[in-house]
Amino acid sequence: MDGRVTPSLAGWFDDFSRADVAAVGGKNASLGEMRRHLMSLGIAVPDGFALTTAAYRLFIQHNGLAAGIAHEMQRLRDGAPLSEVGAAIRGAMLAAPLPDAIVTEVRARYAQLATRAGHPAPPVAVRSSATAEDLPDASFAGQQESFLNVVGEASLLATIPRCFASLYTDRAIAYRAHHGIAPDGLALSVGVQQMVRSDVGASGVAFTLDTESGFRSLVILTGAWGLGENVVKGVVNPDEWRVFKPLLDDPALSPILDATTGLKQLKMVLATDGTPVNVDTTAAERTTRCLSDQEVLQIARWCTRIEAHYGCPMDVEWAKDGLDGALYIVQARPETVRSREQTSNVSTFTLEGTGPVLVTGVAVGSRIASGRAIVLSGMHEAHRFEDGAVLVARQTDPDWVPVMKRASAIVTDSGGRTSHAAIVSRELGIAAIVGATGATAVLNDRTVTVSCAEGQTGTVYEGALAYREDTLDLEAMPRTRTAIMLNVADPAMAMRWWRLPVRGIGLARIEFVIEHMAKAHPMALLHPEQLSNDERAQLLALTQGHDSPAAFFVDRMAAGIGQIAASQWPEQVIVRFSDFKTNEYAGLLGGRAFEPHEENPMIGFRGASRYYDDRYREGFGLECRAIRRVRETMGLRNVVVMIPFCRTLEEADKVLAEMQRHGLVRGEAGLEVYVMAEIPSNVLLAREFGARFDGFSIGSNDLTQLTLGVDRDNALLASLFDERNPAVLRSIERLIADAHAVGCKVGICGQAPSDYPEFAEFLVRAGIDSISLNPDSVVPVLQRVAALEANTAT
């Protein structure tokens, strides 16, 4: 190693690799690994050097500290308070001088770093790196200290003992005890890394899998203005991006599935004396994302290369220098929660009760828990917490871990998916909701249910609600000739069911995306001048930060559809265009100005009839734009589109022509177009419809309604509504035969195969190509179909 003074005490990051954890700890070993092997792939990692664990042991030996540390740790085992023991050890270490050999080594290295950086006194980040850190089964995130913007030789030398002492913070001692890590042989390395000026730029965290579902094909990236501590500790609600990894290498694509603008209430900057301080962000900063799309894609590509090199999902810290705009990777460690889960067994939680909603936020994981909510303003109130209670706080940091371990669930006012509260709750396997604005003001001292099982939004309900937990063994699932597919509506739930043994999505209902992600009527977004003043104000608030209200709709629709399509890539995902009834459309923001009143909306102005009509044609154009973005910009060409409630052949032609006007042409770029088979005319003219479409999907509810003349919403006629009626069965048999005769595939996306075993048997014998089911029905129907196919074969 060039320029060494004492060979065993220090080295440049480039001198080390991930095999050197014993010498420089997990963090510095990882920095060395990346600088040695990944910078040639274009990944920028700041320069620096590390004091080895030999330097730490020399410090301990030189000052005779080992006996005192051992004595204090024995006192802890004998029942002495953690805070008292930690303070005693740290006090002794901070009072001890650095040996001359370490001082000489640091001075020489810092001088050389100044030459390499072209700066007489380069600002550095001084980071601790323990030998029991960034391990495959324990991230140790935030347990030791980092000191930022340390400038000059004297400041650097004064900071090093503080790093050594951070090996014995209360939180680090508690964390090691929780993970069963023995103190014997424990040591710490100090990393001195050239400072990235993210204080005037931005920074954040990225994971190379979905932190909520374990889905391996995503990079989840979060960020905020200023230094990264606010993102890591959950002080702010950050910006968030979801990037689809399999399509990242195609430079013609932009596979950003979703982008969310966080509040970013504060940013951590450097005060005039160089110390980090939080200041309020400006209005412009709060409404502007801290990275451009191209920067997001660059960081995501770096993350995938890091993951490929390490061979496991990774937790990566990034920073953007605000002075020159350059991006850097400042840390990478193995992800320690989702990547270790058994993929053969899937636990699912289902909320069975309901109650008043108290607060909502970002769901972490998919669990449910109930308990008494206890609000703590800080760790000085930890004595008030009860085992099994719901911990409610403004935010958490590593000092909170001892209390978090005793909680049944965690709710915080602020924070995002990569905040401390989110990371630790995943490690502990408990439900958590972060970014739940107002939680500390609303939840104290009342029994609540914390539900993370209903999508990306977590909900805190009043009272202890009933719920159940089910476990599925996916390895025991058989393979069937009939394709078993999935019905989905919520993009977040599609991600959570990625492990199910299905062959794509047979029905993606975009009504959920419109109602919960776009929230406004498409025509209201296009023509806000037709709304009341109050509705226009709501629309303006809803679409803030987007190029236009129409662009907002396309953004939200593409985000929802893209996530659904990615969850089953490269399997087929059939996306049905909107099929709200007029009364349902009227319930959207601004919808009443554009929807007629109908006595029977069920058989009224719905489905295909809307798409070419002037009352909705422009709205359908927005839906088409969203599909084009998913297929062409994101690259998810596994998306198939489907037309609902198409009454006549002439109507089919009009809709196909309208799609073509918006750039969606059947057959171009592999685009397939399906039609719902839910009207008797679809059955009677199946060969003619089949000449216009690539496949049919049977909507058994509407087909039964219109075959039997029974209003499916009329409780008085409920006893007559039965998909197993011979007239319905004969229609399905005829449809399958005629569709197959003209080369069309036929699936079904109704509930009947789930409810009635004999109906599933009938479909298999009739030669159905696919059966699409709700997630909770997949396993029993798959097993049933496999048995039927086996019996048929014999």
C-alpha positions in Angstrom: 0.0 0.0 0.0 1.4 3.4 -1.1 2.5 5.9 1.5 2.0 3.8 4.6 3.6 4.9 7.9 2.5 2.0 10.0 1.3 -0.8 7.7 -1.2 -2.5 10.1 -3.0 0.7 11.2 -4.5 2.1 8.0 -5.0 1.8 4.2 -6.9 3.4 1.4 -10.4 2.1 0.6 -9.0 0.8 -2.6 -6.7 -1.5 -0.7 -9.5 -3.5 0.9 -12.3 -5.8 -0.2 -15.3 -7.4 1.4 -13.0 -10.2 2.7 -11.5 -7.7 5.0 -14.3 -7.2 7.5 -12.1 -8.3 10.4 -9.6 -5.6 9.5 -11.9 -2.7 8.6 -15.4 -3.7 9.5 -18.4 -4.2 7.3 -18.9 -0.6 6.1 -15.3 0.1 5.1 -14.9 -3.4 3.6 -17.8 -2.7 1.3 -16.5 0.8 0.3 -13.2 -0.9 -0.6 -15.0 -3.6 -2.5 -16.9 -1.1 -4.6 -13.9 1.1 -5.3 -11.7 -1.8 -6.4 -14.3 -3.7 -8.5 -17.2 -1.4 -9.5 -15.7 2.0 -10.4 -14.7 0.4 -13.7 -18.5 0.0 -14.3 -19.0 3.7 -14.0 -20.1 3.7 -10.3 -18.8 6.7 -8.5 -17.6 6.0 -4.9 -15.9 8.9 -2.9 -12.2 8.4 -2.1 -10.8 7.9 1.4 -8.9 5.8 3.9 -9.7 3.6 6.9 -8.1 3.2 10.2 -8.1 -0.6 10.8 -9.3 -2.5 13.8 -5.6 -2.8 14.8 -5.7 0.9 15.4 -8.7 0.5 17.6 -7.0 -2.2 19.6 -3.9 -0.1 19.9 -6.0 2.7 21.3 -7.7 0.4 23.8 -4.3 -1.2 24.9 -2.4 2.1 25.0 -5.0 3.5 27.5 -5.6 0.3 29.4 -9.4 0.4 28.7 -10.1 -3.3 28.3 -10.5 -4.1 31.9 -12.9 -1.2 32.5 -15.0 -2.1 29.6 -15.3 -5.8 30.7 -16.2 -4.6 34.2 -19.0 -2.4 32.9 -20.4 -5.1 30.6 -20.5 -7.5 33.6 -22.4 -4.9 35.6 -24.9 -4.7 32.7 -25.4 -8.5 32.9 -25.8 -8.1 36.6 -28.7 -5.7 36.2 -27.1 -2.3 36.0 -28.9 0.3 33.8 -27.9 0.3 30.2 -27.7 4.1 30.1 -25.3 4.1 33.1 -23.0 1.4 31.7 -22.9 2.9 28.2 -22.1 6.4 29.6 -19.3 5.0 31.7 -17.6 3.2 28.8 -17.9 6.1 26.4 -16.7 8.6 29.0 -13.5 6.6 29.6 -12.8 6.3 25.9 -13.4 10.0 25.2 -11.0 11.0 27.9 -8.2 8.8 26.5 -5.6 10.2 24.1 -4.8 8.8 20.7 -1.4 6.9 20.6 1.3 8.8 18.6 1.4 6.0 15.9 -2.3 6.7 15.1 -1.8 10.4 15.1 1.1 10.1 12.7 -0.8 7.7 10.5 -3.9 10.0 10.3 -1.8 13.1 9.5 0.0 11.3 6.7 -3.2 9.9 5.1 -5.1 13.2 5.4 -2.2 15.0 3.7 -2.2 12.5 0.9 -6.0 12.8 0.5 -5.6 16.5 0.2 -3.2 16.0 -2.7 -5.5 13.5 -4.3 -8.6 15.7 -3.9 -6.8 18.9 -5.0 -7.9 20.7 -1.8 -5.6 21.9 1.1 -8.1 20.7 3.8 -10.7 18.5 2.1 -14.0 18.1 4.1 -14.5 14.5 5.1 -17.2 12.3 6.6 -15.8 10.3 9.5 -17.8 7.0 9.8 -17.6 4.1 12.2 -17.4 0.6 10.7 -17.7 -2.2 13.2 -16.7 -5.8 12.7 -20.3 -6.9 13.6 -21.9 -4.5 11.0 -23.5 -4.8 7.6 -23.6 -8.6 8.0 -26.0 -10.8 6.0 -28.3 -11.3 9.0 -28.0 -7.9 10.8 -27.7 -4.6 9.1 -26.7 -2.6 12.2 -28.1 0.4 10.4 -27.4 3.6 12.4 -26.0 1.9 15.5 -22.6 3.6 15.4 -22.0 7.3 14.8 -21.0 9.3 11.7 -19.5 12.8 11.8 -20.0 15.0 8.7 -18.0 17.8 7.2 -15.0 17.4 9.3 -12.4 19.9 8.0 -8.7 20.0 8.9 -6.2 17.8 10.6 -7.0 18.9 14.2 -10.8 18.3 13.8 -10.2 14.9 12.3 -8.0 13.8 15.1 -10.5 15.0 17.7 -13.3 13.1 15.9 -11.7 9.7 15.8 -12.1 8.9 19.6 -15.7 9.9 19.3 -16.1 7.2 16.6 -14.3 4.6 18.7 -16.6 5.4 21.6 -19.7 5.0 19.4 -19.1 1.3 19.5 -20.7 1.5 23.0 -23.7 3.7 22.4 -26.7 2.4 24.3 -28.4 1.5 21.1 -25.4 -0.4 19.8 -25.1 -2.4 23.0 -28.8 -3.2 22.9 -28.7 -4.2 19.2 -25.8 -6.6 19.7 -27.6 -8.2 22.6 -30.8 -8.6 20.5 -28.9 -10.3 17.7 -26.8 -12.5 20.1 -23.5 -10.9 19.0 -20.9 -11.6 21.7 -18.6 -8.6 22.7 -15.5 -10.8 22.6 -13.2 -9.7 19.8 -15.4 -6.8 18.9 -13.6 -3.9 17.3 -14.2 -0.8 15.2 -12.6 0.7 12.1 -12.9 4.4 11.2 -13.5 5.4 7.7 -12.4 8.9 6.5 -14.3 9.5 3.3 -14.2 12.6 1.1 -17.3 14.6 1.8 -20.0 14.7 -0.9 -21.7 18.1 -0.6 -25.2 16.7 -0.4 -26.0 19.4 2.1 -26.5 21.7 -0.9 -27.7 18.8 -3.0 -29.7 15.7 -2.1 -29.3 12.2 -0.7 -31.2 9.1 0.2 -31.4 5.3 0.2 -32.2 2.6 -2.3 -33.1 -1.0 -2.0 -32.8 -3.5 -4.8 -36.1 -5.2 -3.9 -39.5 -4.2 -2.8 -39.1 -3.6 0.9 -42.8 -4.5 1.5 -43.3 -7.6 -0.5 -39.8 -8.9 -1.2 -40.5 -8.6 -5.0 -37.0 -8.9 -6.5 -37.5 -7.0 -9.7 -37.7 -3.5 -8.2 -35.4 -0.8 -7.1 -37.1 1.3 -4.4 -35.4 4.7 -4.2 -36.1 7.4 -1.7 -34.5 10.8 -1.3 -34.8 14.4 0.0 -32.9 17.7 -0.1 -29.8 18.0 2.0 -27.8 15.4 4.0 -29.1 11.9 4.3 -29.8 11.6 8.0 -33.3 13.0 7.6 -34.2 10.2 5.2 -32.6 7.4 7.2 -34.1 8.6 10.5 -37.5 9.3 9.1 -37.5 13.0 10.0 -39.0 13.8 6.6 -41.5 12.2 4.2 -39.1 11.7 1.2 -39.6 11.5 -2.5 -40.0 7.9 -3.7 -39.5 6.1 -7.0 -40.2 2.5 -8.0 -38.0 1.3 -10.9 -38.3 -2.0 -12.8 -35.0 -3.7 -12.9 -35.4 -6.1 -15.9 -35.8 -3.3 -18.4 -33.1 -0.9 -17.0 -30.4 -1.9 -19.5 -32.5 -0.7 -22.5 -31.5 3.0 -23.0 -34.6 3.6 -25.1 -36.8 2.9 -22.1 -37.6 4.7 -18.8 -38.9 1.9 -16.6 -39.8 4.2 -13.6 -43.1 2.6 -12.6 -44.1 5.3 -10.1 -42.8 8.5 -8.6 -44.2 10.1 -5.5 -43.4 13.6 -4.4 -42.8 13.6 -0.6 -43.4 16.6 1.7 -39.6 16.9 2.5 -40.5 19.3 5.3 -36.9 19.9 6.4 -33.4 19.6 5.0 -30.2 19.1 6.9 -27.5 21.6 5.9 -24.2 22.7 7.3 -24.2 25.7 9.6 -21.4 28.4 9.3 -19.4 26.4 11.8 -19.8 23.3 9.8 -22.2 21.5 12.1 -25.3 19.8 10.6 -28.6 21.6 11.3 -32.1 21.2 10.0 -33.8 24.1 8.3 -37.3 24.4 6.7 -37.5 23.6 3.0 -38.9 26.2 0.6 -42.3 25.8 -1.0 -40.6 25.0 -4.3 -38.4 22.4 -2.7 -41.4 20.7 -1.2 -43.2 20.4 -4.5 -40.1 19.5 -6.6 -38.6 16.0 -6.6 -34.9 16.0 -5.6 -33.8 13.9 -8.6 -34.6 14.0 -12.3 -35.8 10.8 -14.0 -32.4 10.4 -15.6 -30.7 10.6 -12.3 -33.1 8.1 -10.8 -32.3 5.7 -13.7 -28.6 6.1 -13.2 -28.7 5.4 -9.5 -31.0 2.4 -10.2 -28.6 1.0 -12.8 -25.7 1.4 -10.3 -27.8 -0.4 -7.7 -28.4 -3.4 -10.0 -24.7 -3.6 -10.8 -23.9 -3.6 -7.1 -26.5 -6.3 -6.4 -25.1 -8.4 -9.3 -21.6 -8.1 -7.9 -22.5 -9.0 -4.3 -25.0 -11.7 -5.4 -27.7 -10.6 -3.0 -30.3 -7.8 -2.6 -28.7 -4.6 -1.3 -29.4 -1.5 0.8 -27.6 1.4 -0.8 -27.0 5.0 0.3 -26.6 7.6 -2.5 -25.7 11.3 -2.5 -25.8 14.1 -5.0 -23.2 16.9 -4.7 -25.0 20.2 -5.1 -21.9 22.0 -6.2 -21.1 20.0 -9.3 -24.3 17.9 -9.7 -22.4 14.6 -9.5 -24.0 11.4 -8.1 -22.2 9.1 -5.7 -22.7 5.8 -3.9 -21.5 6.4 -0.3 -22.5 3.0 1.2 -23.8 -0.5 0.3 -24.8 -3.3 2.6 -26.7 -6.6 2.2 -30.5 -6.2 2.7 -31.2 -8.2 5.8 -35.0 -8.8 6.0 -36.9 -9.6 2.9 -34.0 -11.3 1.2 -33.8 -13.9 4.0 -37.5 -14.8 3.9 -38.5 -18.3 2.8 -40.1 -17.9 -0.6 -41.9 -21.2 -0.4 -44.2 -20.1 2.4 -46.3 -17.0 2.2 -48.2 -15.6 5.2 -51.2 -13.5 4.5 -53.2 -11.3 6.8 -56.9 -10.5 6.2 -58.8 -7.8 8.1 -62.2 -9.2 9.0 -63.7 -6.4 11.1 -64.1 -2.7 10.4 -64.2 0.5 12.5 -63.6 4.3 12.3 -60.4 5.3 10.6 -58.2 7.4 12.9 -55.1 8.0 10.7 -53.5 6.7 7.5 -49.9 6.6 6.3 -47.4 4.5 4.4 -47.8 0.8 5.1 -44.6 -1.1 6.0 -45.0 -4.9 5.4 -48.4 -6.6 5.3 -49.1 -7.5 8.9 -52.0 -6.5 11.2 -51.8 -5.9 15.0 -54.0 -4.5 17.8 -53.1 -3.0 21.1 -53.2 0.1 23.3 -51.6 3.0 21.6 -49.0 4.8 23.7 -47.4 8.1 22.5 -43.8 8.7 23.5 -42.2 12.1 22.9 -38.7 10.7 23.5 -36.8 7.9 25.0 -36.9 9.7 28.4 -40.5 8.4 28.5 -39.6 4.8 27.7 -40.6 3.7 31.3 -44.2 4.4 30.4 -44.3 1.9 27.5 -46.0 -1.5 28.0 -45.1 -4.8 26.3 -47.4 -5.5 23.4 -48.6 -1.9 23.0 -48.6 0.1 19.8 -45.7 2.6 19.8 -46.7 6.0 18.5 -43.9 8.7 18.0 -43.0 11.6 15.8 -40.1 9.5 14.5 -37.6 7.0 15.8 -33.9 6.6 15.7 -31.5 3.8 16.8 -31.9 4.9 20.4 -35.5 3.7 20.3 -34.7 0.0 19.4 -35.1 -1.3 23.0 -38.7 0.0 23.1 -39.5 -0.9 19.5 -38.7 -4.6 20.3 -41.5 -4.6 22.9 -44.1 -3.1 20.6 -46.8 -5.0 18.6 -46.9 -2.2 16.0 -45.3 1.2 15.3 -46.9 4.4 14.0 -44.9 7.5 13.3 -45.9 11.0 12.2 -43.2 11.3 9.6 -40.8 9.1 7.6 -40.8 6.9 4.5 -40.2 3.3 3.5 -36.5 3.6 4.1 -36.7 5.4 7.4 -35.3 4.0 10.6 -38.8 3.0 11.9 -39.5 1.2 8.6 -36.2 -0.7 8.5 -36.3 -1.8 12.2 -40.0 -2.8 12.1 -39.2 -5.1 9.1 -36.3 -6.7 11.0 -38.5 -7.2 14.1 -41.4 -8.6 11.9 -44.0 -6.1 13.2 -46.6 -3.9 11.6 -45.7 -0.3 11.0 -47.2 2.8 9.5 -44.9 5.7 8.8 -45.7 9.2 7.6 -49.1 9.1 9.4 -49.5 12.8 9.8 -51.2 13.7 13.2 -50.8 10.2 14.7 -49.2 11.5 18.0 -52.1 14.0 18.4 -54.9 11.4 17.7 -53.9 8.0 19.0 -52.7 8.3 22.6 -54.2 5.9 25.2 -56.8 4.2 23.1 -57.1 0.7 21.7 -56.4 0.6 18.0 -55.8 -1.9 15.1 -52.9 -1.2 12.8 -53.5 -2.7 9.4 -50.8 -2.9 6.7 -52.7 -5.6 4.8 -54.8 -3.3 2.5 -52.3 -2.0 0.0 -49.7 0.7 0.1 -51.7 2.8 2.5 -51.6 1.7 6.1 -54.7 2.4 8.3 -55.1 2.8 12.0 -58.7 1.8 13.1 -60.5 2.5 16.3 -60.7 -0.6 18.5 -59.4 -4.2 18.4 -60.7 -5.5 15.1 -60.9 -9.2 14.0 -58.3 -10.5 11.5 -56.8 -13.8 10.5 -53.4 -15.0 9.3 -53.0 -17.8 6.7 -49.8 -19.6 5.6 -49.5 -21.0 2.1 -46.9 -23.6 1.0 -46.2 -22.7 -2.6 -43.7 -25.5 -3.2 -46.6 -28.0 -2.9 -48.6 -26.4 -5.7 -49.1 -28.6 -8.9 -48.8 -27.4 -12.5 -51.9 -27.3 -14.6 -52.6 -27.3 -18.3 -55.3 -24.7 -17.8 -53.6 -21.4 -17.0 -54.5 -20.2 -13.5 -54.3 -16.4 -13.5 -55.0 -13.6 -11.0 -57.6 -10.9 -10.7 -56.2 -7.7 -9.2 -57.2 -4.1 -8.8 -54.8 -2.6 -6.3 -51.2 -2.3 -7.6 -49.7 -2.7 -4.1 -51.6 -6.0 -3.6 -50.4 -7.2 -7.1 -46.8 -6.8 -5.8 -47.6 -8.6 -2.6 -49.0 -11.7 -4.5 -46.0 -12.0 -6.9 -45.0 -15.4 -5.4 -48.4 -17.1 -6.1 -48.0 -19.9 -8.7 -50.1 -18.1 -11.4 -49.4 -17.5 -15.1 -50.1 -13.8 -15.3 -53.1 -11.6 -14.6 -56.4 -12.3 -16.3 -58.1 -9.2 -15.2 -56.6 -5.9 -14.0 -59.4 -3.6 -13.0 -58.3 -0.1 -13.5 -61.3 1.3 -11.7 -59.4 1.0 -8.4 -56.5 3.0 -9.9 -58.8 5.7 -11.1 -60.7 5.9 -7.8 -57.7 5.7 -5.4 -54.8 7.1 -7.4 -56.3 9.5 -9.8 -59.4 10.3 -7.8 -60.9 12.7 -10.3 -63.2 12.2 -13.3 -61.0 12.3 -16.5 -63.3 14.8 -18.2 -63.2 17.1 -15.2 -59.4 17.1 -15.5 -59.7 18.0 -19.1 -62.4 20.6 -18.6 -62.1 22.1 -15.1 -63.9 25.3 -16.4 -67.2 23.3 -16.1 -66.7 22.7 -12.4 -67.7 24.7 -9.3 -65.1 26.9 -7.7 -64.8 24.5 -4.8 -64.2 21.5 -7.2 -61.7 23.5 -9.2 -59.7 24.3 -6.0 -59.7 20.6 -5.0 -58.6 19.7 -8.5 -55.7 22.2 -8.4 -54.5 20.8 -5.0 -54.8 17.2 -6.3 -52.8 17.8 -9.5 -50.1 20.2 -8.0 -46.7 19.5 -9.3 -47.8 18.0 -12.6 -47.6 19.6 -16.1 -51.4 19.7 -16.4 -54.4 18.0 -14.8 -54.6 15.7 -17.8 -50.9 14.8 -17.4 -51.7 14.0 -13.7 -54.3 11.5 -14.8 -52.0 9.8 -17.2 -49.1 9.7 -14.6 -51.3 8.1 -12.0 -52.9 5.6 -14.4 -49.5 4.6 -15.9 -48.1 4.2 -12.4 -50.8 1.9 -11.3 -51.0 -0.2 -14.5 -47.2 -0.3 -14.7 -46.9 -1.8 -11.2 -49.5 -4.4 -11.9 -47.8 -5.4 -15.2 -44.4 -5.6 -13.6 -45.6 -7.9 -10.8 -46.1 -10.7 -13.3 -43.5 -9.8 -16.0 -43.1 -11.4 -18.6 -46.4 -13.2 -18.2 -49.5 -11.8 -19.9 -51.4 -9.0 -18.0 -54.8 -8.2 -19.3 -55.8 -4.6 -18.5 -59.5 -3.8 -18.9 -60.3 -0.3 -19.9 -62.6 1.5 -17.4 -66.0 0.0 -16.7 -67.5 2.3 -14.2 -71.2 2.8 -14.4 -72.5 6.4 -14.7 -73.4 6.6 -11.0 -69.9 5.4 -10.1 -68.2 7.9 -12.4 -70.4 10.7 -10.9 -68.9 9.9 -7.5 -65.4 10.9 -8.7 -64.2 14.4 -8.1 -65.9 16.6 -10.6 -67.9 13.7 -12.0 -71.4 15.0 -11.6 -70.9 17.7 -14.2 -70.3 15.1 -16.8 -72.5 12.1 -16.0 -76.2 11.7 -16.9 -78.7 10.3 -14.5 -79.8 6.7 -15.4 -82.5 4.6 -13.9 -80.5 1.4 -14.5 -76.8 2.2 -14.9 -76.0 -1.5 -14.9 -77.1 -1.8 -18.6 -76.7 1.8 -19.5 -73.9 4.1 -20.6 -70.9 1.9 -19.7 -68.0 0.1 -21.3 -67.4 0.4 -25.0 -70.3 2.7 -25.6 -68.5 5.5 -23.8 -65.1 5.3 -25.6 -66.3 6.7 -29.0 -69.0 9.0 -27.6 -68.3 12.8 -27.3 -69.3 12.7 -23.7 -66.2 10.6 -22.8 -64.1 10.2 -25.9 -61.3 12.6 -24.6 -61.3 10.7 -21.3 -60.8 7.4 -23.2 -57.9 9.1 -24.9 -56.2 9.6 -21.6 -56.6 5.9 -20.7 -55.0 5.1 -24.1 -52.1 7.5 -23.4 -51.5 5.7 -20.0 -51.4 2.3 -21.7 -49.0 3.6 -24.4 -46.7 5.0 -21.6 -46.7 1.6 -19.9 -46.0 -0.4 -23.1 -43.7 2.0 -24.9 -41.9 4.2 -22.3 -41.7 1.7 -19.5 -41.3 -1.2 -21.9 -43.9 -3.5 -20.3 -45.2 -5.0 -23.5 -46.8 -7.9 -21.6 -49.8 -5.6 -21.2 -52.9 -6.8 -23.2 -55.9 -4.4 -23.3 -59.5 -5.5 -23.0 -62.8 -3.9 -24.1 -65.7 -4.3 -21.6 -69.4 -4.4 -22.4 -69.1 -4.3 -26.2 -72.6 -4.8 -27.5 -72.3 -4.9 -31.3 -69.7 -5.6 -34.1 -70.1 -2.0 -35.2 -69.3 -0.8 -31.7 -66.2 -3.0 -31.7 -65.0 -1.4 -34.9 -65.6 2.1 -33.5 -63.6 1.4 -30.4 -60.7 -0.1 -32.3 -60.7 2.9 -34.6 -60.7 5.2 -31.5 -57.7 3.3 -30.0 -55.9 3.6 -33.3 -56.4 7.4 -33.2 -54.4 7.3 -29.9 -51.6 5.1 -31.2 -52.9 1.7 -29.9 -53.1 -0.5 -33.0 -53.9 -4.2 -32.6 -50.9 -6.2 -33.8 -48.4 -3.4 -33.7 -45.5 -4.0 -31.3 -47.2 -7.2 -30.3 -50.3 -5.5 -28.9 -53.2 -7.9 -28.3 -56.7 -6.7 -27.8 -59.3 -8.8 -25.9 -63.0 -8.3 -25.5 -65.2 -9.2 -22.5 -67.8 -11.9 -23.3 -70.6 -10.8 -21.0 -73.5 -10.1 -23.4 -75.4 -12.7 -25.3 -74.5 -11.0 -28.5 -70.8 -11.7 -27.8 -71.7 -15.4 -27.6 -74.0 -15.5 -30.6 -71.5 -13.6 -32.8 -68.4 -15.1 -31.3 -66.8 -16.0 -34.6 -67.4 -12.4 -35.9 -66.1 -10.8 -32.7 -63.2 -13.3 -32.8 -62.1 -11.8 -36.2 -61.7 -8.5 -34.5 -60.0 -9.5 -31.3 -57.3 -11.8 -30.0 -59.2 -13.4 -27.2 -62.3 -13.4 -25.0 -62.7 -13.1 -21.2 -66.0 -14.3 -19.8 -67.6 -12.0 -17.3 -69.9 -14.6 -15.7 -71.8 -12.1 -13.5 -73.0 -9.9 -16.4 -73.5 -12.9 -18.7 -75.7 -14.5 -16.1 -77.6 -11.2 -15.5 -78.3 -10.7 -19.2 -79.0 -14.3 -20.1 -81.5 -14.8 -17.3 -82.9 -11.2 -17.3 -82.0 -10.9 -13.6 -80.7 -7.6 -12.2 -77.7 -8.8 -10.2 -78.0 -5.9 -7.8 -81.7 -6.7 -7.0 -81.9 -8.5 -3.6 -85.5 -9.6 -4.5 -84.1 -11.7 -7.3 -81.0 -13.0 -5.7 -82.3 -16.6 -5.5 -82.6 -16.6 -9.3 -79.1 -15.4 -10.0 -76.9 -18.5 -10.6 -74.0 -18.9 -13.0 -74.6 -22.7 -13.0 -78.0 -22.3 -14.8 -78.0 -24.5 -18.0 -78.6 -21.5 -20.2 -75.4 -19.8 -19.0 -73.4 -23.0 -19.2 -74.6 -23.7 -22.7 -73.6 -20.1 -23.7 -70.1 -20.6 -22.3 -69.7 -24.0 -24.1 -70.8 -22.4 -27.4 -68.5 -19.4 -26.9 -65.4 -21.6 -26.2 -66.1 -23.8 -29.3 -66.7 -20.9 -31.7 -63.8 -18.8 -30.4 -61.4 -21.7 -30.7 -62.7 -22.3 -34.2 -61.4 -18.9 -35.3 -58.1 -19.1 -33.3 -59.1 -17.0 -30.2 -58.2 -17.8 -26.7 -60.9 -17.8 -24.0 -60.6 -17.2 -20.3 -62.9 -16.4 -17.4 -62.5 -13.8 -14.7 -65.6 -14.3 -12.6 -66.1 -15.6 -9.0 -68.0 -18.7 -9.9 -65.0 -21.1 -10.3 -64.0 -20.1 -6.7 -67.4 -20.5 -5.2 -68.5 -23.7 -7.0 -66.2 -26.8 -7.5 -68.6 -28.2 -10.1 -68.4 -24.9 -12.1 -64.6 -25.2 -12.3 -64.9 -28.8 -13.4 -67.3 -27.7 -16.1 -64.9 -25.1 -17.4 -62.0 -27.5 -17.6 -64.1 -30.1 -19.5 -65.3 -27.3 -21.9 -61.7 -26.6 -22.8 -61.3 -23.1 -21.2 -57.8 -21.7 -21.7 -57.5 -19.8 -18.5 -59.2 -19.2 -15.2 -58.5 -15.9 -13.4 -59.2 -15.7 -9.7 -59.0 -13.5 -6.7 -55.8 -14.2 -4.7 -57.5 -16.1 -1.9 -59.0 -18.5 -4.3 -55.9 -19.4 -6.3 -54.6 -22.3 -4.2 -57.8 -24.2 -3.7 -58.9 -23.8 -7.3 -55.5 -24.7 -8.7 -55.5 -27.9 -6.6 -59.0 -28.7 -7.8 -58.1 -28.1 -11.5 -55.0 -30.2 -11.2 -57.0 -33.1 -9.9 -59.7 -32.7 -12.6 -57.0 -32.6 -15.3 -55.4 -35.7 -13.9 -58.7 -37.6 -13.8 -59.5 -36.5 -17.3 -56.1 -37.7 -18.5 -56.7 -41.2 -17.1 
